[in-house]
């Protein structure tokens, strides 16, 4: 639920909250912030995919986002990698680089592929969908 806030703003805010929580010692707060980031990112990725004519799914297609890697490289740049479970039990690998701004995302690159993301950073899948702004 976005409470009237755009999904982009929600992703940016939850990324910042995750960064702050990940610096602290409270594991429960860190886990909650990561789940909030995963939930908002999952909804935003679904919105991005729905704008692509090549995307075959209709309606709600996702059933959870799993991070394999979350990095806050500097105060305003995030690198996220993992996969999204489809309700058809297929997995969609994703990689996202985000640069939040005060009103959403100043820049981003989001890539999605059919098939589970590799555990190795060097083994990139063949990306089926790519969304870029300001890169």
N, C-alpha and C positions, 0 to 999 in steps of 0.2 A: 504494500500500500504506500502510495506516495504522499498522502495528505496534502494534495494540491501542489506539491513540489515536483518539478520536472525530474525525470529519471536521471538525466545528466547531472543535475545538481545533487541528487541523492547519491549517485556514484561518487562524485567528488567529495562530498561531505563524509561518506562512510569510509572512503580511502584515507582521508585525513584522520578520522577517528581511529581506524585500525592502526595507522602509524603511531599515534600517541599511545594507544593501549599496548602495542607490541614493545614499546620502550619500558613499560612498567613491569613489576614483579607479579601482578595479579593475573594468574593464568585464566581464571574464569572471565575476567574482563577482556582479555586478549581473545579468547575463544568466541565470546559474544560479538566482539567487534569484527572478527573474521567472518562469522556467519552473516552479520548484517551486510558486510561488503559483498559476500558471495550472493546473497539474495538480491541486492540492488543491481549488481553486475549481470546476474542471470536475467532479470527483467529487462534491463537495458539492451543486452545482446539480442533478446527475443524481439524487441522493438526494432533494432537495426535490421535483423534478418527479414522481418516482415516487409521492409521497404524494397527488398531485392526480388525482382520477378523470377529469378532462378531458384528461389527458396521453395521447396516442395511442400512444406508443412502448412497446415491451416489451423488457426486457433492455438490453444495451449499445447505446446509440443515438449516442454521441458519438465524435468522432475528432479532437479537438483544440480548444483554446480560444485565441483570438487577442485580445490586448489592443489597443485603440485608444487607451486612456488609463488611466494608473495615477497616482493622486494620493494622497499622505499629507497631508491637509489640516492635521491637528494630530497630536500624538503617538498618539492613539487613535481616529482616524477616517480611513477610507479610502474613496475613490471610484474605482470600476473600471468600465470600459465596453469593449465589444468584441462579439465574436460567437463562437459555438461551431459547428464543423462537425459535421453529422450524418453517420453512415455512409452515409446516402442522398444525400450531397452537398448537402443543403439547409443553409442557414445560419440560425442562431437568434441574433438580437441579444440582448444582455443588458446590464443596468446593475445594479451592486451598490454599496450603501453599507454599510460594515461598521464596527462599533464593538467591537473585541476586549475581552475581560475575561480574568482569570486562568484561568478554566475554560471558555473557548470564546468565544462572542459575546454580549455584553450586549444589543446591538441590531443589527438589520440590516434592509435592504430590498433584495430581489432581484426584478428584473423580467426577463421573457423574452418575446420576440416571434418569430414566424415572419418570416423575411427578414433580410437583412444590415443591421447597424447603419449608420446614416448617418455620414459623416465629420464632419458638422457637429453640434456640441453642441446647437444650437437645433432641429434636426429630429428630434424624438422619434418613434419608431414607435408604433403602437398596440399596447400591451402585452397579450399573451394570458394571461400567468401572473404573479402577484405573490405574494411571500412576505414578511411583515413581522413583526418582533418589536421591541417597545420603542421604536417611533418615535412 
